Amino acid sequence: MSPRIFLTWFVVTVVTVVLAVVVGIGHETASFDLLKREPVFEALRENPDAVAKVEVKSRFGEFTLQRVSGGWVSPDRADYPVKGSDVRRLIVGLSDMRFVERKTANPDRFKRLEVQEISDELSDSAYVKVSDANGKALAEVIVGRPSARFFSGSVSGAYIRFPETTDTWLVTSIANVQTRLVAWLDREIVTVPADQIARVSIGAGEGAYVLSRVDAKAAFSIEGAPKGRSLDQKKVRSVNRALADVELEDVKQRSQFTLPKDSMVAEAVTFDGLSVRLRMAKIDKKNWATFEASYVGDASDVSDAATAARDTAKAINFRVANWVYWLPSAAFENLTRTVEELLMPAVPEAS
C-alpha cells in the first residue's frame, strides 16, 4: 500500500472514531436496562422505613439526625426538630442507587469525581451512613458530584466511593447531601403576615414607640415621636413585614443560653388579637432572640377569628418555648430600629 493511500485510510479511521465518540458522549448505551441493574444498597432498598439514624461528615464538620416517635430531630442541637421531608429525600436517593459502571481506582483522580477523603483540603465529598434502630448500617458511602449522564431518558446519576476503599462507581440516582446542619433543621420560627398586623411596639421605657393603624388598608401612625415629625412609610413597611416569614440561622436551648436582662423588646399584635413578643440581644456578633405568643384580644370573644388566634398562640409557644434563636439580620434590625430611623427628616423652620 502506498504512503498516500495509507494516510488517506488513517485519516478516515480517525474521523470515524472521533465522530463515534462525540455522538456517544452523554447518551446511555442501547443495552442499558435500569431494572436489571443491581441496587447499591440492597438492604436499604428493601426496607427504607427501617432507617433510624443518619450520619453526615464533610470538611465542614459532622452531625447526626435521629428518628424519634414524632419525626426527626438533631441530637447536636438538643433534639431540635429536623425537616422529615429532607431526610426522606436523602433516604430515597440512596435506596434508588443502582450500579452503572466502575470508575477509576486511582486516588489522584478522586478529586475530579469529588469522592476524595473528606479530610482533604477543600474536599467536596460527603460521607453518609444510614443505620437502623439496632445500629446496623443500611448504607455507608462517600457521595461525589452528580453525573451529566441520564438513564432511561430521565434518571440522573452520581459518582460514589465506598469508604476506606478505592472502589468508585457511577450510579443512578442523586443523593443531595446538605453538609451544613442548619440546612436540615425545621427553620421556621413564626409567620405573621404583614396585612394582619394592627400594632407594633418597639423598645421599653425612654425611646419606646408604638406603630398602629385602624385597618389593613390604613397607613400606620406613631405614638412616641417628637412633635411635628412624620413617619417614613417605606421604612415602616419594613418593620411591619419583619415577622412575615422568620427563619432561624441557628438555635440553642433556652435553659443553656440566657439573654441579658436589658435585652431589647418588640411586640406585634394582629387585628384578631394574636400577640408575638420578642426579647433580643446581639451577642458575639449574632442576633439572638426568644419568642412568646399570647391572645390579647377581648377575653369574651368566641368568634372563629378569636378562636384561631388563641390556637395560633398555643401552636407558636409549643414550637418556640424551649429555644433561643439566631435571627436573620433583617428581622433583628427592623425590630430594633430607633424612632428617629423611622421618621422623615426634620424640616428647618422658616426664619
C-alpha positions as CSV (number, residue, x, y, z in Angstrom):
1,M,0.0,0.0,0.0
2,S,1.4,3.4,-1.0
3,P,2.0,6.0,1.7
4,R,-0.6,8.2,0.2
5,I,-3.3,5.6,0.3
6,F,-2.3,4.6,3.9
7,L,-2.5,8.2,5.0
8,T,-6.0,8.5,3.4
9,W,-7.3,5.5,5.3
10,F,-5.7,6.6,8.5
11,V,-7.4,10.0,8.3
12,V,-10.8,8.3,7.6
13,T,-10.4,6.0,10.5
14,V,-9.5,8.8,12.9
15,V,-12.5,10.9,11.8
16,T,-14.8,7.9,12.2
17,V,-13.6,7.2,15.7
18,V,-13.9,10.9,16.7
19,L,-17.5,11.1,15.4
20,A,-18.4,7.9,17.2
21,V,-17.1,9.3,20.5
22,V,-18.9,12.7,20.0
23,V,-22.2,11.0,19.2
24,G,-21.8,8.7,22.2
25,I,-21.0,11.3,24.8
26,G,-23.9,11.9,27.2
27,H,-26.0,9.1,25.8
28,E,-26.9,5.8,27.5
29,T,-25.9,2.6,25.9
30,A,-28.5,0.7,23.9
31,S,-28.1,-2.3,26.3
32,F,-28.8,-0.3,29.5
33,D,-31.7,-1.6,31.5
34,L,-32.4,0.2,34.7
35,L,-34.4,-2.5,36.3
36,K,-31.7,-5.2,35.7
37,R,-29.0,-3.1,37.4
38,E,-28.0,-4.3,40.9
39,P,-29.0,-1.9,43.7
40,V,-26.1,-0.4,45.5
41,F,-27.7,-0.8,48.9
42,E,-30.0,-3.8,48.8
43,A,-30.9,-3.8,52.5
44,L,-31.9,-0.2,52.3
45,R,-33.9,-0.6,49.1
46,E,-35.9,-3.5,50.7
47,N,-36.8,-1.5,53.8
48,P,-36.2,2.3,53.6
49,D,-38.5,2.8,56.5
50,A,-36.1,1.0,58.8
51,V,-33.7,3.9,58.9
52,A,-33.5,5.4,62.4
53,K,-30.2,7.3,62.2
54,V,-28.3,9.4,59.6
55,E,-24.7,10.5,60.0
56,V,-23.1,13.1,57.8
57,K,-19.5,14.1,57.7
58,S,-17.7,16.7,55.5
59,R,-14.9,19.2,55.7
60,F,-17.5,21.5,57.4
61,G,-17.9,19.1,60.4
62,E,-20.1,16.2,61.3
63,F,-23.6,15.8,62.7
64,T,-26.4,13.2,63.3
65,L,-30.1,13.1,62.5
66,Q,-32.2,10.8,64.7
67,R,-35.7,9.4,64.2
68,V,-38.0,9.7,67.2
69,S,-41.7,9.0,67.7
70,G,-42.7,12.4,66.5
71,G,-40.4,12.6,63.5
72,W,-36.7,13.5,63.1
73,V,-34.5,15.6,65.4
74,S,-30.9,16.8,65.7
75,P,-29.1,15.4,68.8
76,D,-26.4,18.1,68.0
77,R,-29.0,20.8,68.7
78,A,-30.6,19.3,71.8
79,D,-33.1,17.3,69.7
80,Y,-34.4,20.3,67.8
81,P,-36.8,19.2,65.0
82,V,-35.5,18.4,61.6
83,K,-37.5,18.6,58.3
84,G,-38.5,15.0,57.8
85,S,-39.2,15.5,54.1
86,D,-35.5,16.3,53.5
87,V,-34.4,13.2,55.4
88,R,-36.8,11.1,53.4
89,R,-35.5,12.6,50.1
90,L,-31.9,11.5,51.1
91,I,-33.0,8.0,52.0
92,V,-34.9,7.6,48.8
93,G,-32.0,8.9,46.8
94,L,-29.7,6.3,48.4
95,S,-32.2,3.4,48.1
96,D,-32.7,4.2,44.4
97,M,-29.0,3.9,43.6
98,R,-28.0,1.2,41.1
99,F,-24.6,0.3,39.7
100,V,-23.9,1.6,36.2
101,E,-20.1,1.2,35.7
102,R,-16.9,1.0,37.8
103,K,-14.7,4.2,37.7
104,T,-11.1,5.0,38.5
105,A,-9.3,3.3,41.4
106,N,-6.5,6.0,41.3
107,P,-6.8,8.2,44.3
108,D,-5.1,11.0,42.4
109,R,-8.3,11.2,40.2
110,F,-10.8,11.1,43.1
111,K,-11.0,14.9,43.3
112,R,-12.3,15.1,39.7
113,L,-15.3,12.9,40.8
114,E,-15.5,14.7,44.2
115,V,-15.1,11.4,46.0
116,Q,-11.8,12.3,47.8
117,E,-11.3,12.0,51.5
118,I,-13.4,14.5,53.4
119,S,-10.3,15.4,55.4
120,D,-8.6,16.6,52.2
121,E,-8.2,20.4,51.8
122,L,-11.3,22.0,50.2
123,S,-12.8,18.5,49.8
124,D,-16.3,18.5,48.1
125,S,-17.2,15.0,49.1
126,A,-19.8,14.0,51.7
127,Y,-19.7,10.8,53.9
128,V,-23.2,9.4,54.7
129,K,-24.2,6.5,56.8
130,V,-27.7,5.4,57.5
131,S,-28.5,2.8,60.2
132,D,-31.5,1.0,61.6
133,A,-32.6,1.1,65.2
134,N,-30.2,-1.7,66.1
135,G,-27.2,0.2,64.7
136,K,-26.9,-2.0,61.6
137,A,-25.6,0.0,58.6
138,L,-28.1,0.0,55.7
139,A,-25.9,2.3,53.6
140,E,-22.4,3.8,54.0
141,V,-20.9,5.8,51.2
142,I,-18.9,8.8,50.1
143,V,-21.1,10.8,47.7
144,G,-19.4,12.8,45.0
145,R,-20.6,15.1,42.2
146,P,-23.7,14.4,40.0
147,S,-23.1,13.0,36.6
148,A,-24.2,14.7,33.4
149,R,-25.5,11.3,32.1
150,F,-29.1,10.3,32.1
151,F,-30.5,6.8,32.0
152,S,-33.8,5.5,30.7
153,G,-34.5,9.0,29.5
154,S,-34.9,10.7,32.9
155,V,-32.9,9.1,35.7
156,S,-29.8,11.0,36.5
157,G,-26.6,9.7,38.0
158,A,-23.8,10.4,40.5
159,Y,-20.3,9.3,41.5
160,I,-19.7,7.4,44.7
161,R,-16.9,5.7,46.6
162,F,-17.1,3.1,49.3
163,P,-15.3,4.4,52.4
164,E,-11.8,3.1,53.1
165,T,-11.5,1.7,49.6
166,T,-10.6,2.8,46.1
167,D,-13.9,1.3,44.9
168,T,-15.6,4.1,42.9
169,W,-18.7,3.9,40.7
170,L,-21.1,5.7,38.5
171,V,-24.6,5.0,39.8
172,T,-28.1,6.0,39.0
173,S,-29.9,8.5,41.3
174,I,-28.6,11.6,43.1
175,A,-28.3,11.9,46.9
176,N,-28.3,15.6,47.5
177,V,-26.4,15.8,50.8
178,Q,-26.6,19.0,52.7
179,T,-23.3,19.2,54.6
180,R,-24.4,22.0,57.0
181,L,-26.6,21.0,59.9
182,V,-28.7,24.2,59.9
183,A,-30.0,23.4,56.4
184,W,-31.6,20.2,57.9
185,L,-33.4,22.0,60.7
186,D,-37.0,23.0,60.7
187,R,-36.1,26.6,60.3
188,E,-39.5,28.3,60.5
189,I,-39.9,30.3,63.8
190,V,-43.0,32.4,63.2
191,T,-45.1,33.6,60.3
192,V,-47.3,36.7,60.9
193,P,-48.5,38.1,57.6
194,A,-47.9,41.9,57.3
195,D,-51.6,42.6,56.3
196,Q,-52.8,41.1,59.7
197,I,-50.7,43.4,61.9
198,A,-52.5,46.2,63.7
199,R,-49.8,47.4,66.1
200,V,-46.1,47.1,66.6
201,S,-44.4,48.2,69.8
202,I,-40.6,48.6,69.9
203,G,-38.5,49.3,72.9
204,A,-39.3,49.9,76.6
205,G,-39.0,53.0,78.7
206,E,-37.4,56.1,77.2
207,G,-37.2,55.8,73.4
208,A,-40.0,53.3,73.1
209,Y,-42.7,53.9,70.5
210,V,-45.8,52.3,69.0
211,L,-46.9,52.0,65.4
212,S,-50.6,51.4,64.9
213,R,-53.4,51.5,62.3
214,V,-57.2,51.1,62.3
215,D,-57.4,48.5,59.5
216,A,-55.2,46.7,57.0
217,K,-55.6,49.4,54.3
218,A,-54.7,52.4,56.5
219,A,-51.3,53.9,57.0
220,F,-49.5,53.5,60.3
221,S,-49.4,56.3,62.8
222,I,-46.9,56.7,65.6
223,E,-47.0,57.3,69.3
224,G,-43.8,58.5,70.9
225,A,-42.4,60.6,68.1
226,P,-41.2,64.2,68.6
227,K,-43.9,66.8,67.9
228,G,-44.2,67.8,64.2
229,R,-42.3,64.8,62.8
230,S,-44.0,62.4,60.4
231,L,-43.4,58.7,59.6
232,D,-41.4,57.4,56.6
233,Q,-44.0,54.9,55.5
234,K,-41.5,53.0,53.4
235,K,-39.4,52.2,56.4
236,V,-42.5,51.4,58.4
237,R,-43.4,48.8,55.9
238,S,-40.1,47.0,56.5
239,V,-40.9,46.9,60.2
240,N,-44.4,45.7,59.5
241,R,-43.1,42.8,57.4
242,A,-40.4,41.8,59.9
243,L,-42.3,38.8,61.2
244,A,-43.9,37.8,57.9
245,D,-41.6,34.8,57.4
246,V,-38.8,34.4,60.1
247,E,-36.4,31.6,59.7
248,L,-33.6,30.8,62.1
249,E,-29.9,31.0,61.4
250,D,-29.1,28.7,64.3
251,V,-30.7,27.7,67.6
252,K,-29.8,27.0,71.2
253,Q,-31.6,25.6,74.2
254,R,-33.2,28.3,76.3
255,S,-32.1,26.6,79.5
256,Q,-28.5,26.7,78.4
257,F,-28.4,30.2,76.9
258,T,-29.8,33.2,78.8
259,L,-30.3,36.6,77.3
260,P,-29.3,39.6,79.3
261,K,-31.9,41.4,81.5
262,D,-31.5,44.6,79.4
263,S,-32.4,42.8,76.2
264,M,-34.4,44.8,73.6
265,V,-38.1,44.1,73.2
266,A,-40.6,44.2,70.5
267,E,-44.2,43.1,70.1
268,A,-46.5,42.7,67.1
269,V,-50.3,42.4,67.6
270,T,-52.7,41.3,64.9
271,F,-56.3,42.6,64.3
272,D,-57.6,39.3,65.7
273,G,-55.7,39.7,69.0
274,L,-52.6,37.5,68.4
275,S,-49.5,38.9,70.2
276,V,-46.0,37.8,69.3
277,R,-43.4,39.2,71.7
278,L,-39.6,39.1,71.3
279,R,-36.6,39.7,73.6
280,M,-33.4,40.3,71.6
281,A,-29.7,40.9,72.1
282,K,-26.6,41.0,70.0
283,I,-24.1,38.5,71.4
284,D,-20.7,37.7,69.8
285,K,-22.0,39.5,66.6
286,K,-25.0,37.2,66.4
287,N,-28.6,38.4,66.8
288,W,-30.3,36.1,69.4
289,A,-34.0,36.3,70.4
290,T,-36.7,34.5,72.3
291,F,-40.4,34.4,71.3
292,E,-43.6,34.3,73.2
293,A,-47.1,34.3,71.9
294,S,-50.4,35.1,73.6
295,Y,-54.0,36.2,72.9
296,V,-54.5,39.8,73.9
297,G,-58.0,40.4,72.4
298,D,-61.4,40.5,74.0
299,A,-61.5,37.6,76.5
300,S,-65.2,37.2,75.9
301,D,-64.8,37.0,72.1
302,V,-65.6,33.5,70.9
303,S,-65.7,34.2,67.2
304,D,-63.9,32.0,64.7
305,A,-61.2,34.6,64.3
306,A,-60.5,34.9,68.0
307,T,-60.5,31.1,68.4
308,A,-58.0,30.8,65.6
309,A,-55.8,33.5,67.2
310,R,-55.8,31.6,70.5
311,D,-54.9,28.3,68.7
312,T,-52.1,30.0,66.8
313,A,-50.7,31.4,70.1
314,K,-50.6,27.9,71.6
315,A,-49.0,26.4,68.5
316,I,-46.3,29.1,68.4
317,N,-45.5,28.6,72.1
318,F,-45.3,24.9,71.7
319,R,-42.7,25.3,69.0
320,V,-40.6,28.2,70.5
321,A,-40.9,27.8,74.3
322,N,-37.6,26.0,74.8
323,W,-35.4,27.8,72.3
324,V,-33.3,30.9,71.7
325,Y,-33.0,31.7,68.0
326,W,-30.2,33.3,66.0
327,L,-32.3,35.8,63.9
328,P,-31.6,36.9,60.4
329,S,-30.1,40.4,60.3
330,A,-33.1,42.0,58.5
331,A,-35.6,40.9,61.2
332,F,-33.4,41.9,64.1
333,E,-32.6,45.3,62.6
334,N,-36.2,46.2,61.7
335,L,-37.5,45.2,65.2
336,T,-34.8,47.2,67.0
337,R,-35.0,50.5,65.0
338,T,-35.0,53.7,66.9
339,V,-37.8,56.1,66.5
340,E,-35.5,58.5,64.7
341,E,-34.8,55.9,62.0
342,L,-38.5,55.8,61.1
343,L,-39.1,59.5,60.8
344,M,-38.8,61.8,57.8
345,P,-36.0,64.3,58.1
346,A,-36.9,67.3,60.1
347,V,-37.8,70.4,58.1
348,P,-36.0,73.5,59.3
349,E,-38.2,76.3,60.5
350,A,-38.5,79.3,58.2
351,S,-36.6,82.3,59.5
